[in-house]
Amino acid sequence: MPMVSFALRDLVWFGVLLVSLALAYGRLRAEIRHLEDTKAEQRDLGRLSDELRGMLTEIRTAIARLEEALRGGGKAGQGVP
């Protein structure tokens, strides 16, 4: 059976490797959390964007009705709905 002999230098390098791997793993986990948060924010922004588009459509419709009412306000029989 061969004897395994680790020099102090080998143990130090092994320790450095383990620390590097632990730091890299932590960094990857942080990046994954950031990407998940970004996806959630994009979904929220998409919903808000849809809501804002709906509100803009309602505002445009209201403005068109007001313009129509103002243009037709001088004619008999036409009023604001």
mmCIF file of the N, C-alpha and C atoms, coordinates in Angstrom:
data_MODEL
# 
_entry.id   MODEL 
# 
loop_
_atom_site.group_PDB 
_atom_site.id 
_atom_site.type_symbol 
_atom_site.label_atom_id 
_atom_site.label_alt_id 
_atom_site.label_comp_id 
_atom_site.label_asym_id 
_atom_site.label_entity_id 
_atom_site.label_seq_id 
_atom_site.pdbx_PDB_ins_code 
_atom_site.Cartn_x 
_atom_site.Cartn_y 
_atom_site.Cartn_z 
_atom_site.occupancy 
_atom_site.B_iso_or_equiv 
_atom_site.pdbx_formal_charge 
_atom_site.auth_seq_id 
_atom_site.auth_comp_id 
_atom_site.auth_asym_id 
_atom_site.auth_atom_id 
_atom_site.pdbx_PDB_model_num 
ATOM 1   N N  . MET A 1 1  ? 0.832   -1.169 0.000   1.00 0.00 ? 1  MET A N  1 
ATOM 2   C CA . MET A 1 1  ? 0.000   0.000  0.000   1.00 0.00 ? 1  MET A CA 1 
ATOM 3   C C  . MET A 1 1  ? 0.888   1.247  0.000   1.00 0.00 ? 1  MET A C  1 
ATOM 4   N N  . PRO A 1 2  ? 0.638   2.158  -0.970  1.00 0.00 ? 2  PRO A N  1 
ATOM 5   C CA . PRO A 1 2  ? 1.490   3.354  -1.016  1.00 0.00 ? 2  PRO A CA 1 
ATOM 6   C C  . PRO A 1 2  ? 1.128   4.309  0.117   1.00 0.00 ? 2  PRO A C  1 
ATOM 7   N N  . MET A 1 3  ? 2.112   4.944  0.620   1.00 0.00 ? 3  MET A N  1 
ATOM 8   C CA . MET A 1 3  ? 1.923   5.936  1.685   1.00 0.00 ? 3  MET A CA 1 
ATOM 9   C C  . MET A 1 3  ? 1.614   7.278  1.033   1.00 0.00 ? 3  MET A C  1 
ATOM 10  N N  . VAL A 1 4  ? 0.590   7.942  1.516   1.00 0.00 ? 4  VAL A N  1 
ATOM 11  C CA . VAL A 1 4  ? 0.240   9.257  1.004   1.00 0.00 ? 4  VAL A CA 1 
ATOM 12  C C  . VAL A 1 4  ? 0.861   10.272 1.942   1.00 0.00 ? 4  VAL A C  1 
ATOM 13  N N  . SER A 1 5  ? 1.675   11.113 1.358   1.00 0.00 ? 5  SER A N  1 
ATOM 14  C CA . SER A 1 5  ? 2.347   12.115 2.171   1.00 0.00 ? 5  SER A CA 1 
ATOM 15  C C  . SER A 1 5  ? 1.997   13.489 1.621   1.00 0.00 ? 5  SER A C  1 
ATOM 16  N N  . PHE A 1 6  ? 1.409   14.293 2.462   1.00 0.00 ? 6  PHE A N  1 
ATOM 17  C CA . PHE A 1 6  ? 1.072   15.651 2.066   1.00 0.00 ? 6  PHE A CA 1 
ATOM 18  C C  . PHE A 1 6  ? 2.061   16.604 2.713   1.00 0.00 ? 6  PHE A C  1 
ATOM 19  N N  . ALA A 1 7  ? 2.647   17.411 1.883   1.00 0.00 ? 7  ALA A N  1 
ATOM 20  C CA . ALA A 1 7  ? 3.523   18.451 2.401   1.00 0.00 ? 7  ALA A CA 1 
ATOM 21  C C  . ALA A 1 7  ? 2.646   19.612 2.857   1.00 0.00 ? 7  ALA A C  1 
ATOM 22  N N  . LEU A 1 8  ? 3.193   20.455 3.675   1.00 0.00 ? 8  LEU A N  1 
ATOM 23  C CA . LEU A 1 8  ? 2.463   21.619 4.155   1.00 0.00 ? 8  LEU A CA 1 
ATOM 24  C C  . LEU A 1 8  ? 1.998   22.471 2.982   1.00 0.00 ? 8  LEU A C  1 
ATOM 25  N N  . ARG A 1 9  ? 2.846   22.585 1.963   1.00 0.00 ? 9  ARG A N  1 
ATOM 26  C CA . ARG A 1 9  ? 2.502   23.359 0.769   1.00 0.00 ? 9  ARG A CA 1 
ATOM 27  C C  . ARG A 1 9  ? 1.259   22.785 0.093   1.00 0.00 ? 9  ARG A C  1 
ATOM 28  N N  . ASP A 1 10 ? 1.174   21.469 -0.008  1.00 0.00 ? 10 ASP A N  1 
ATOM 29  C CA . ASP A 1 10 ? 0.009   20.821 -0.623  1.00 0.00 ? 10 ASP A CA 1 
ATOM 30  C C  . ASP A 1 10 ? -1.263  21.096 0.177   1.00 0.00 ? 10 ASP A C  1 
ATOM 31  N N  . LEU A 1 11 ? -1.155  21.057 1.485   1.00 0.00 ? 11 LEU A N  1 
ATOM 32  C CA . LEU A 1 11 ? -2.317  21.330 2.330   1.00 0.00 ? 11 LEU A CA 1 
ATOM 33  C C  . LEU A 1 11 ? -2.779  22.777 2.187   1.00 0.00 ? 11 LEU A C  1 
ATOM 34  N N  . VAL A 1 12 ? -1.819  23.699 2.084   1.00 0.00 ? 12 VAL A N  1 
ATOM 35  C CA . VAL A 1 12 ? -2.165  25.108 1.898   1.00 0.00 ? 12 VAL A CA 1 
ATOM 36  C C  . VAL A 1 12 ? -2.877  25.297 0.569   1.00 0.00 ? 12 VAL A C  1 
ATOM 37  N N  . TRP A 1 13 ? -2.351  24.700 -0.499  1.00 0.00 ? 13 TRP A N  1 
ATOM 38  C CA . TRP A 1 13 ? -2.985  24.827 -1.814  1.00 0.00 ? 13 TRP A CA 1 
ATOM 39  C C  . TRP A 1 13 ? -4.379  24.203 -1.816  1.00 0.00 ? 13 TRP A C  1 
ATOM 40  N N  . PHE A 1 14 ? -4.522  23.090 -1.137  1.00 0.00 ? 14 PHE A N  1 
ATOM 41  C CA . PHE A 1 14 ? -5.834  22.457 -1.035  1.00 0.00 ? 14 PHE A CA 1 
ATOM 42  C C  . PHE A 1 14 ? -6.810  23.375 -0.294  1.00 0.00 ? 14 PHE A C  1 
ATOM 43  N N  . GLY A 1 15 ? -6.361  23.999 0.776   1.00 0.00 ? 15 GLY A N  1 
ATOM 44  C CA . GLY A 1 15 ? -7.190  24.949 1.521   1.00 0.00 ? 15 GLY A CA 1 
ATOM 45  C C  . GLY A 1 15 ? -7.586  26.136 0.665   1.00 0.00 ? 15 GLY A C  1 
ATOM 46  N N  . VAL A 1 16 ? -6.617  26.669 -0.097  1.00 0.00 ? 16 VAL A N  1 
ATOM 47  C CA . VAL A 1 16 ? -6.908  27.795 -0.992  1.00 0.00 ? 16 VAL A CA 1 
ATOM 48  C C  . VAL A 1 16 ? -7.937  27.380 -2.034  1.00 0.00 ? 16 VAL A C  1 
ATOM 49  N N  . LEU A 1 17 ? -7.803  26.177 -2.556  1.00 0.00 ? 17 LEU A N  1 
ATOM 50  C CA . LEU A 1 17 ? -8.757  25.668 -3.540  1.00 0.00 ? 17 LEU A CA 1 
ATOM 51  C C  . LEU A 1 17 ? -10.158 25.571 -2.936  1.00 0.00 ? 17 LEU A C  1 
ATOM 52  N N  . LEU A 1 18 ? -10.260 25.042 -1.727  1.00 0.00 ? 18 LEU A N  1 
ATOM 53  C CA . LEU A 1 18 ? -11.570 24.923 -1.085  1.00 0.00 ? 18 LEU A CA 1 
ATOM 54  C C  . LEU A 1 18 ? -12.204 26.289 -0.837  1.00 0.00 ? 18 LEU A C  1 
ATOM 55  N N  . VAL A 1 19 ? -11.403 27.238 -0.370  1.00 0.00 ? 19 VAL A N  1 
ATOM 56  C CA . VAL A 1 19 ? -11.923 28.586 -0.128  1.00 0.00 ? 19 VAL A CA 1 
ATOM 57  C C  . VAL A 1 19 ? -12.376 29.216 -1.441  1.00 0.00 ? 19 VAL A C  1 
ATOM 58  N N  . SER A 1 20 ? -11.581 29.045 -2.497  1.00 0.00 ? 20 SER A N  1 
ATOM 59  C CA . SER A 1 20 ? -11.942 29.599 -3.809  1.00 0.00 ? 20 SER A CA 1 
ATOM 60  C C  . SER A 1 20 ? -13.248 29.001 -4.315  1.00 0.00 ? 20 SER A C  1 
ATOM 61  N N  . LEU A 1 21 ? -13.392 27.690 -4.155  1.00 0.00 ? 21 LEU A N  1 
ATOM 62  C CA . LEU A 1 21 ? -14.631 27.035 -4.583  1.00 0.00 ? 21 LEU A CA 1 
ATOM 63  C C  . LEU A 1 21 ? -15.828 27.532 -3.774  1.00 0.00 ? 21 LEU A C  1 
ATOM 64  N N  . ALA A 1 22 ? -15.650 27.702 -2.478  1.00 0.00 ? 22 ALA A N  1 
ATOM 65  C CA . ALA A 1 22 ? -16.743 28.193 -1.637  1.00 0.00 ? 22 ALA A CA 1 
ATOM 66  C C  . ALA A 1 22 ? -17.136 29.612 -2.040  1.00 0.00 ? 22 ALA A C  1 
ATOM 67  N N  . LEU A 1 23 ? -16.148 30.464 -2.306  1.00 0.00 ? 23 LEU A N  1 
ATOM 68  C CA . LEU A 1 23 ? -16.446 31.837 -2.731  1.00 0.00 ? 23 LEU A CA 1 
ATOM 69  C C  . LEU A 1 23 ? -17.129 31.862 -4.095  1.00 0.00 ? 23 LEU A C  1 
ATOM 70  N N  . ALA A 1 24 ? -16.659 31.015 -5.016  1.00 0.00 ? 24 ALA A N  1 
ATOM 71  C CA . ALA A 1 24 ? -17.275 30.958 -6.345  1.00 0.00 ? 24 ALA A CA 1 
ATOM 72  C C  . ALA A 1 24 ? -18.720 30.471 -6.243  1.00 0.00 ? 24 ALA A C  1 
ATOM 73  N N  . TYR A 1 25 ? -18.959 29.477 -5.392  1.00 0.00 ? 25 TYR A N  1 
ATOM 74  C CA . TYR A 1 25 ? -20.314 28.969 -5.201  1.00 0.00 ? 25 TYR A CA 1 
ATOM 75  C C  . TYR A 1 25 ? -21.226 30.059 -4.636  1.00 0.00 ? 25 TYR A C  1 
ATOM 76  N N  . GLY A 1 26 ? -20.726 30.779 -3.652  1.00 0.00 ? 26 GLY A N  1 
ATOM 77  C CA . GLY A 1 26 ? -21.506 31.877 -3.073  1.00 0.00 ? 26 GLY A CA 1 
ATOM 78  C C  . GLY A 1 26 ? -21.814 32.948 -4.103  1.00 0.00 ? 26 GLY A C  1 
ATOM 79  N N  . ARG A 1 27 ? -20.830 33.262 -4.932  1.00 0.00 ? 27 ARG A N  1 
ATOM 80  C CA . ARG A 1 27 ? -21.030 34.279 -5.976  1.00 0.00 ? 27 ARG A CA 1 
ATOM 81  C C  . ARG A 1 27 ? -22.071 33.806 -6.999  1.00 0.00 ? 27 ARG A C  1 
ATOM 82  N N  . LEU A 1 28 ? -21.993 32.542 -7.389  1.00 0.00 ? 28 LEU A N  1 
ATOM 83  C CA . LEU A 1 28 ? -22.977 32.004 -8.337  1.00 0.00 ? 28 LEU A CA 1 
ATOM 84  C C  . LEU A 1 28 ? -24.386 32.031 -7.749  1.00 0.00 ? 28 LEU A C  1 
ATOM 85  N N  . ARG A 1 29 ? -24.511 31.674 -6.478  1.00 0.00 ? 29 ARG A N  1 
ATOM 86  C CA . ARG A 1 29 ? -25.824 31.713 -5.836  1.00 0.00 ? 29 ARG A CA 1 
ATOM 87  C C  . ARG A 1 29 ? -26.373 33.136 -5.812  1.00 0.00 ? 29 ARG A C  1 
ATOM 88  N N  . ALA A 1 30 ? -25.498 34.108 -5.529  1.00 0.00 ? 30 ALA A N  1 
ATOM 89  C CA . ALA A 1 30 ? -25.930 35.512 -5.513  1.00 0.00 ? 30 ALA A CA 1 
ATOM 90  C C  . ALA A 1 30 ? -26.377 35.951 -6.905  1.00 0.00 ? 30 ALA A C  1 
ATOM 91  N N  . GLU A 1 31 ? -25.646 35.540 -7.938  1.00 0.00 ? 31 GLU A N  1 
ATOM 92  C CA . GLU A 1 31 ? -26.016 35.897 -9.312  1.00 0.00 ? 31 GLU A CA 1 
ATOM 93  C C  . GLU A 1 31 ? -27.351 35.267 -9.701  1.00 0.00 ? 31 GLU A C  1 
ATOM 94  N N  . ILE A 1 32 ? -27.562 34.024 -9.302  1.00 0.00 ? 32 ILE A N  1 
ATOM 95  C CA . ILE A 1 32 ? -28.828 33.348 -9.613  1.00 0.00 ? 32 ILE A CA 1 
ATOM 96  C C  . ILE A 1 32 ? -29.985 34.059 -8.918  1.00 0.00 ? 32 ILE A C  1 
ATOM 97  N N  . ARG A 1 33 ? -29.798 34.445 -7.640  1.00 0.00 ? 33 ARG A N  1 
ATOM 98  C CA . ARG A 1 33 ? -30.847 35.192 -6.935  1.00 0.00 ? 33 ARG A CA 1 
ATOM 99  C C  . ARG A 1 33 ? -31.126 36.513 -7.633  1.00 0.00 ? 33 ARG A C  1 
ATOM 100 N N  . HIS A 1 34 ? -30.053 37.183 -8.080  1.00 0.00 ? 34 HIS A N  1 
ATOM 101 C CA . HIS A 1 34 ? -30.219 38.458 -8.777  1.00 0.00 ? 34 HIS A CA 1 
ATOM 102 C C  . HIS A 1 34 ? -31.011 38.264 -10.070 1.00 0.00 ? 34 HIS A C  1 
ATOM 103 N N  . LEU A 1 35 ? -30.701 37.213 -10.820 1.00 0.00 ? 35 LEU A N  1 
ATOM 104 C CA . LEU A 1 35 ? -31.429 36.941 -12.065 1.00 0.00 ? 35 LEU A CA 1 
ATOM 105 C C  . LEU A 1 35 ? -32.898 36.630 -11.784 1.00 0.00 ? 35 LEU A C  1 
ATOM 106 N N  . GLU A 1 36 ? -33.166 35.876 -10.721 1.00 0.00 ? 36 GLU A N  1 
ATOM 107 C CA . GLU A 1 36 ? -34.556 35.577 -10.370 1.00 0.00 ? 36 GLU A CA 1 
ATOM 108 C C  . GLU A 1 36 ? -35.298 36.849 -9.981  1.00 0.00 ? 36 GLU A C  1 
ATOM 109 N N  . ASP A 1 37 ? -34.627 37.715 -9.224  1.00 0.00 ? 37 ASP A N  1 
ATOM 110 C CA . ASP A 1 37 ? -35.242 38.998 -8.859  1.00 0.00 ? 37 ASP A CA 1 
ATOM 111 C C  . ASP A 1 37 ? -35.510 39.841 -10.098 1.00 0.00 ? 37 ASP A C  1 
ATOM 112 N N  . THR A 1 38 ? -34.557 39.821 -11.039 1.00 0.00 ? 38 THR A N  1 
ATOM 113 C CA . THR A 1 38 ? -34.714 40.589 -12.274 1.00 0.00 ? 38 THR A CA 1 
ATOM 114 C C  . THR A 1 38 ? -35.907 40.073 -13.077 1.00 0.00 ? 38 THR A C  1 
ATOM 115 N N  . LYS A 1 39 ? -36.063 38.747 -13.133 1.00 0.00 ? 39 LYS A N  1 
ATOM 116 C CA . LYS A 1 39 ? -37.212 38.173 -13.840 1.00 0.00 ? 39 LYS A CA 1 
ATOM 117 C C  . LYS A 1 39 ? -38.520 38.617 -13.189 1.00 0.00 ? 39 LYS A C  1 
ATOM 118 N N  . ALA A 1 40 ? -38.557 38.585 -11.865 1.00 0.00 ? 40 ALA A N  1 
ATOM 119 C CA . ALA A 1 40 ? -39.768 39.004 -11.152 1.00 0.00 ? 40 ALA A CA 1 
ATOM 120 C C  . ALA A 1 40 ? -40.055 40.481 -11.404 1.00 0.00 ? 40 ALA A C  1 
ATOM 121 N N  . GLU A 1 41 ? -39.002 41.301 -11.400 1.00 0.00 ? 41 GLU A N  1 
ATOM 122 C CA . GLU A 1 41 ? -39.185 42.730 -11.670 1.00 0.00 ? 41 GLU A CA 1 
ATOM 123 C C  . GLU A 1 41 ? -39.692 42.953 -13.088 1.00 0.00 ? 41 GLU A C  1 
ATOM 124 N N  . GLN A 1 42 ? -39.181 42.179 -14.047 1.00 0.00 ? 42 GLN A N  1 
ATOM 125 C CA . GLN A 1 42 ? -39.643 42.320 -15.429 1.00 0.00 ? 42 GLN A CA 1 
ATOM 126 C C  . GLN A 1 42 ? -41.114 41.937 -15.548 1.00 0.00 ? 42 GLN A C  1 
ATOM 127 N N  . ARG A 1 43 ? -41.523 40.883 -14.835 1.00 0.00 ? 43 ARG A N  1 
ATOM 128 C CA . ARG A 1 43 ? -42.940 40.503 -14.855 1.00 0.00 ? 43 ARG A CA 1 
ATOM 129 C C  . ARG A 1 43 ? -43.793 41.620 -14.263 1.00 0.00 ? 43 ARG A C  1 
ATOM 130 N N  . ASP A 1 44 ? -43.331 42.181 -13.140 1.00 0.00 ? 44 ASP A N  1 
ATOM 131 C CA . ASP A 1 44 ? -44.072 43.281 -12.511 1.00 0.00 ? 44 ASP A CA 1 
ATOM 132 C C  . ASP A 1 44 ? -44.150 44.488 -13.438 1.00 0.00 ? 44 ASP A C  1 
ATOM 133 N N  . LEU A 1 45 ? -43.029 44.812 -14.091 1.00 0.00 ? 45 LEU A N  1 
ATOM 134 C CA . LEU A 1 45 ? -43.024 45.943 -15.016 1.00 0.00 ? 45 LEU A CA 1 
ATOM 135 C C  . LEU A 1 45 ? -43.933 45.677 -16.205 1.00 0.00 ? 45 LEU A C  1 
ATOM 136 N N  . GLY A 1 46 ? -43.998 44.438 -16.659 1.00 0.00 ? 46 GLY A N  1 
ATOM 137 C CA . GLY A 1 46 ? -44.900 44.090 -17.749 1.00 0.00 ? 46 GLY A CA 1 
ATOM 138 C C  . GLY A 1 46 ? -46.346 44.305 -17.363 1.00 0.00 ? 46 GLY A C  1 
ATOM 139 N N  . ARG A 1 47 ? -46.688 43.886 -16.131 1.00 0.00 ? 47 ARG A N  1 
ATOM 140 C CA . ARG A 1 47 ? -48.056 44.096 -15.650 1.00 0.00 ? 47 ARG A CA 1 
ATOM 141 C C  . ARG A 1 47 ? -48.365 45.584 -15.532 1.00 0.00 ? 47 ARG A C  1 
ATOM 142 N N  . LEU A 1 48 ? -47.419 46.339 -14.968 1.00 0.00 ? 48 LEU A N  1 
ATOM 143 C CA . LEU A 1 48 ? -47.628 47.785 -14.844 1.00 0.00 ? 48 LEU A CA 1 
ATOM 144 C C  . LEU A 1 48 ? -47.753 48.431 -16.214 1.00 0.00 ? 48 LEU A C  1 
ATOM 145 N N  . SER A 1 49 ? -46.937 47.972 -17.149 1.00 0.00 ? 49 SER A N  1 
ATOM 146 C CA . SER A 1 49 ? -46.989 48.517 -18.502 1.00 0.00 ? 49 SER A CA 1 
ATOM 147 C C  . SER A 1 49 ? -48.358 48.263 -19.125 1.00 0.00 ? 49 SER A C  1 
ATOM 148 N N  . ASP A 1 50 ? -48.885 47.057 -18.934 1.00 0.00 ? 50 ASP A N  1 
ATOM 149 C CA . ASP A 1 50 ? -50.219 46.749 -19.458 1.00 0.00 ? 50 ASP A CA 1 
ATOM 150 C C  . ASP A 1 50 ? -51.278 47.635 -18.810 1.00 0.00 ? 50 ASP A C  1 
ATOM 151 N N  . GLU A 1 51 ? -51.149 47.830 -17.490 1.00 0.00 ? 51 GLU A N  1 
ATOM 152 C CA . GLU A 1 51 ? -52.110 48.694 -16.791 1.00 0.00 ? 51 GLU A CA 1 
ATOM 153 C C  . GLU A 1 51 ? -52.023 50.127 -17.308 1.00 0.00 ? 51 GLU A C  1 
ATOM 154 N N  . LEU A 1 52 ? -50.796 50.611 -17.500 1.00 0.00 ? 52 LEU A N  1 
ATOM 155 C CA . LEU A 1 52 ? -50.623 51.981 -17.995 1.00 0.00 ? 52 LEU A CA 1 
ATOM 156 C C  . LEU A 1 52 ? -51.163 52.130 -19.412 1.00 0.00 ? 52 LEU A C  1 
ATOM 157 N N  . ARG A 1 53 ? -50.958 51.116 -20.245 1.00 0.00 ? 53 ARG A N  1 
ATOM 158 C CA . ARG A 1 53 ? -51.512 51.171 -21.603 1.00 0.00 ? 53 ARG A CA 1 
ATOM 159 C C  . ARG A 1 53 ? -53.032 51.251 -21.549 1.00 0.00 ? 53 ARG A C  1 
ATOM 160 N N  . GLY A 1 54 ? -53.636 50.469 -20.655 1.00 0.00 ? 54 GLY A N  1 
ATOM 161 C CA . GLY A 1 54 ? -55.083 50.514 -20.490 1.00 0.00 ? 54 GLY A CA 1 
ATOM 162 C C  . GLY A 1 54 ? -55.555 51.880 -20.024 1.00 0.00 ? 54 GLY A C  1 
ATOM 163 N N  . MET A 1 55 ? -54.812 52.461 -19.079 1.00 0.00 ? 55 MET A N  1 
ATOM 164 C CA . MET A 1 55 ? -55.173 53.796 -18.586 1.00 0.00 ? 55 MET A CA 1 
ATOM 165 C C  . MET A 1 55 ? -55.036 54.835 -19.694 1.00 0.00 ? 55 MET A C  1 
ATOM 166 N N  . LEU A 1 56 ? -53.976 54.733 -20.495 1.00 0.00 ? 56 LEU A N  1 
ATOM 167 C CA . LEU A 1 56 ? -53.796 55.677 -21.605 1.00 0.00 ? 56 LEU A CA 1 
ATOM 168 C C  . LEU A 1 56 ? -54.923 55.554 -22.617 1.00 0.00 ? 56 LEU A C  1 
ATOM 169 N N  . THR A 1 57 ? -55.353 54.333 -22.875 1.00 0.00 ? 57 THR A N  1 
ATOM 170 C CA . THR A 1 57 ? -56.473 54.129 -23.793 1.00 0.00 ? 57 THR A CA 1 
ATOM 171 C C  . THR A 1 57 ? -57.737 54.783 -23.241 1.00 0.00 ? 57 THR A C  1 
ATOM 172 N N  . GLU A 1 58 ? -57.973 54.609 -21.939 1.00 0.00 ? 58 GLU A N  1 
ATOM 173 C CA . GLU A 1 58 ? -59.142 55.241 -21.319 1.00 0.00 ? 58 GLU A CA 1 
ATOM 174 C C  . GLU A 1 58 ? -59.049 56.761 -21.390 1.00 0.00 ? 58 GLU A C  1 
ATOM 175 N N  . ILE A 1 59 ? -57.860 57.305 -21.158 1.00 0.00 ? 59 ILE A N  1 
ATOM 176 C CA . ILE A 1 59 ? -57.670 58.759 -21.218 1.00 0.00 ? 59 ILE A CA 1 
ATOM 177 C C  . ILE A 1 59 ? -57.910 59.268 -22.632 1.00 0.00 ? 59 ILE A C  1 
ATOM 178 N N  . ARG A 1 60 ? -57.370 58.550 -23.618 1.00 0.00 ? 60 ARG A N  1 
ATOM 179 C CA . ARG A 1 60 ? -57.573 58.961 -25.017 1.00 0.00 ? 60 ARG A CA 1 
ATOM 180 C C  . ARG A 1 60 ? -59.053 58.931 -25.379 1.00 0.00 ? 60 ARG A C  1 
ATOM 181 N N  . THR A 1 61 ? -59.752 57.892 -24.921 1.00 0.00 ? 61 THR A N  1 
ATOM 182 C CA . THR A 1 61 ? -61.182 57.791 -25.192 1.00 0.00 ? 61 THR A CA 1 
ATOM 183 C C  . THR A 1 61 ? -61.930 58.951 -24.540 1.00 0.00 ? 61 THR A C  1 
ATOM 184 N N  . ALA A 1 62 ? -61.575 59.270 -23.302 1.00 0.00 ? 62 ALA A N  1 
ATOM 185 C CA . ALA A 1 62 ? -62.228 60.382 -22.601 1.00 0.00 ? 62 ALA A CA 1 
ATOM 186 C C  . ALA A 1 62 ? -61.951 61.703 -23.304 1.00 0.00 ? 62 ALA A C  1 
ATOM 187 N N  . ILE A 1 63 ? -60.714 61.896 -23.767 1.00 0.00 ? 63 ILE A N  1 
ATOM 188 C CA . ILE A 1 63 ? -60.368 63.129 -24.488 1.00 0.00 ? 63 ILE A CA 1 
ATOM 189 C C  . ILE A 1 63 ? -61.150 63.224 -25.785 1.00 0.00 ? 63 ILE A C  1 
ATOM 190 N N  . ALA A 1 64 ? -61.264 62.098 -26.492 1.00 0.00 ? 64 ALA A N  1 
ATOM 191 C CA . ALA A 1 64 ? -62.023 62.095 -27.746 1.00 0.00 ? 64 ALA A CA 1 
ATOM 192 C C  . ALA A 1 64 ? -63.489 62.442 -27.484 1.00 0.00 ? 64 ALA A C  1 
ATOM 193 N N  . ARG A 1 65 ? -64.053 61.915 -26.400 1.00 0.00 ? 65 ARG A N  1 
ATOM 194 C CA . ARG A 1 65 ? -65.445 62.232 -26.055 1.00 0.00 ? 65 ARG A CA 1 
ATOM 195 C C  . ARG A 1 65 ? -65.600 63.711 -25.720 1.00 0.00 ? 65 ARG A C  1 
ATOM 196 N N  . LEU A 1 66 ? -64.635 64.246 -24.964 1.00 0.00 ? 66 LEU A N  1 
ATOM 197 C CA . LEU A 1 66 ? -64.689 65.671 -24.622 1.00 0.00 ? 66 LEU A CA 1 
ATOM 198 C C  . LEU A 1 66 ? -64.586 66.540 -25.869 1.00 0.00 ? 66 LEU A C  1 
ATOM 199 N N  . GLU A 1 67 ? -63.667 66.180 -26.771 1.00 0.00 ? 67 GLU A N  1 
ATOM 200 C CA . GLU A 1 67 ? -63.526 66.950 -28.013 1.00 0.00 ? 67 GLU A CA 1 
ATOM 201 C C  . GLU A 1 67 ? -64.820 66.907 -28.811 1.00 0.00 ? 67 GLU A C  1 
ATOM 202 N N  . GLU A 1 68 ? -65.403 65.722 -28.884 1.00 0.00 ? 68 GLU A N  1 
ATOM 203 C CA . GLU A 1 68 ? -66.654 65.572 -29.625 1.00 0.00 ? 68 GLU A CA 1 
ATOM 204 C C  . GLU A 1 68 ? -67.760 66.395 -28.968 1.00 0.00 ? 68 GLU A C  1 
ATOM 205 N N  . ALA A 1 69 ? -67.821 66.375 -27.653 1.00 0.00 ? 69 ALA A N  1 
ATOM 206 C CA . ALA A 1 69 ? -68.848 67.135 -26.939 1.00 0.00 ? 69 ALA A CA 1 
ATOM 207 C C  . ALA A 1 69 ? -68.635 68.632 -27.125 1.00 0.00 ? 69 ALA A C  1 
ATOM 208 N N  . LEU A 1 70 ? -67.376 69.065 -27.102 1.00 0.00 ? 70 LEU A N  1 
ATOM 209 C CA . LEU A 1 70 ? -67.096 70.491 -27.274 1.00 0.00 ? 70 LEU A CA 1 
ATOM 210 C C  . LEU A 1 70 ? -67.396 70.955 -28.692 1.00 0.00 ? 70 LEU A C  1 
ATOM 211 N N  . ARG A 1 71 ? -67.069 70.125 -29.667 1.00 0.00 ? 71 ARG A N  1 
ATOM 212 C CA . ARG A 1 71 ? -67.363 70.492 -31.053 1.00 0.00 ? 71 ARG A CA 1 
ATOM 213 C C  . ARG A 1 71 ? -68.864 70.527 -31.299 1.00 0.00 ? 71 ARG A C  1 
ATOM 214 N N  . GLY A 1 72 ? -69.568 69.592 -30.708 1.00 0.00 ? 72 GLY A N  1 
ATOM 215 C CA . GLY A 1 72 ? -71.012 69.505 -30.931 1.00 0.00 ? 72 GLY A CA 1 
ATOM 216 C C  . GLY A 1 72 ? -71.814 70.288 -29.911 1.00 0.00 ? 72 GLY A C  1 
ATOM 217 N N  . GLY A 1 73 ? -71.162 70.963 -28.986 1.00 0.00 ? 73 GLY A N  1 
ATOM 218 C CA . GLY A 1 73 ? -71.850 71.678 -27.919 1.00 0.00 ? 73 GLY A CA 1 
ATOM 219 C C  . GLY A 1 73 ? -72.705 72.822 -28.416 1.00 0.00 ? 73 GLY A C  1 
ATOM 220 N N  . GLY A 1 74 ? -72.372 73.446 -29.558 1.00 0.00 ? 74 GLY A N  1 
ATOM 221 C CA . GLY A 1 74 ? -73.134 74.575 -30.071 1.00 0.00 ? 74 GLY A CA 1 
ATOM 222 C C  . GLY A 1 74 ? -74.337 74.156 -30.872 1.00 0.00 ? 74 GLY A C  1 
ATOM 223 N N  . LYS A 1 75 ? -74.425 72.882 -31.221 1.00 0.00 ? 75 LYS A N  1 
ATOM 224 C CA . LYS A 1 75 ? -75.542 72.406 -32.037 1.00 0.00 ? 75 LYS A CA 1 
ATOM 225 C C  . LYS A 1 75 ? -76.693 71.983 -31.138 1.00 0.00 ? 75 LYS A C  1 
ATOM 226 N N  . ALA A 1 76 ? -77.892 72.226 -31.605 1.00 0.00 ? 76 ALA A N  1 
ATOM 227 C CA . ALA A 1 76 ? -79.084 71.886 -30.818 1.00 0.00 ? 76 ALA A CA 1 
ATOM 228 C C  . ALA A 1 76 ? -79.249 70.378 -30.752 1.00 0.00 ? 76 ALA A C  1 
ATOM 229 N N  . GLY A 1 77 ? -79.654 69.916 -29.603 1.00 0.00 ? 77 GLY A N  1 
ATOM 230 C CA . GLY A 1 77 ? -79.943 68.498 -29.453 1.00 0.00 ? 77 GLY A CA 1 
ATOM 231 C C  . GLY A 1 77 ? -78.740 67.653 -29.097 1.00 0.00 ? 77 GLY A C  1 
ATOM 232 N N  . GLN A 1 78 ? -77.567 68.227 -29.056 1.00 0.00 ? 78 GLN A N  1 
ATOM 233 C CA . GLN A 1 78 ? -76.385 67.445 -28.699 1.00 0.00 ? 78 GLN A CA 1 
ATOM 234 C C  . GLN A 1 78 ? -75.854 67.934 -27.365 1.00 0.00 ? 78 GLN A C  1 
ATOM 235 N N  . GLY A 1 79 ? -75.515 67.011 -26.550 1.00 0.00 ? 79 GLY A N  1 
ATOM 236 C CA . GLY A 1 79 ? -74.990 67.373 -25.239 1.00 0.00 ? 79 GLY A CA 1 
ATOM 237 C C  . GLY A 1 79 ? -73.932 66.382 -24.807 1.00 0.00 ? 79 GLY A C  1 
ATOM 238 N N  . VAL A 1 80 ? -73.486 66.595 -23.648 1.00 0.00 ? 80 VAL A N  1 
ATOM 239 C CA . VAL A 1 80 ? -72.475 65.686 -23.103 1.00 0.00 ? 80 VAL A CA 1 
ATOM 240 C C  . VAL A 1 80 ? -73.173 64.420 -22.662 1.00 0.00 ? 80 VAL A C  1 
ATOM 241 N N  . PRO A 1 81 ? -72.675 63.256 -23.072 1.00 0.00 ? 81 PRO A N  1 
ATOM 242 C CA . PRO A 1 81 ? -73.337 61.997 -22.683 1.00 0.00 ? 81 PRO A CA 1 
ATOM 243 C C  . PRO A 1 81 ? -73.243 61.733 -21.198 1.00 0.00 ? 81 PRO A C  1 
# 
